[in-house]
Amino acid sequence: MTKQITNPEDLKKIRAALQECSNALTRTEAERDLINDTIKLTCDNFALDKKVFRKMIGVYHKRNLNEEVQQHEDFVELYTNVTGAN
């Protein structure tokens, strides 16, 4: 059970925290919209696959191409081993 908060200063701080978090979520939503609009425009203009372009964005942001390549190679090796596919 949640305790009852009655101290006016505590209530004020909690309301301020709620407002701050709500503002941050609003900014996050706006940034997500910007990313989606940029992806759509870029993919439409250059006939790129959105899934591939999103993957490129993630790798570019994390700067982890070598890790992605290794994971893909591991996947291919395991998949061909399990399924017998070439």
Secondary structure, DSSP 8 states (H G I E B T S, - for coil): -------HHHHHHHHHHHHHHHHHHHHHHHHHHHHHHHHHHHHHHHT--HHHHHHHHHHHHHT-HHHHHHHHHHHHHHHHHHH---
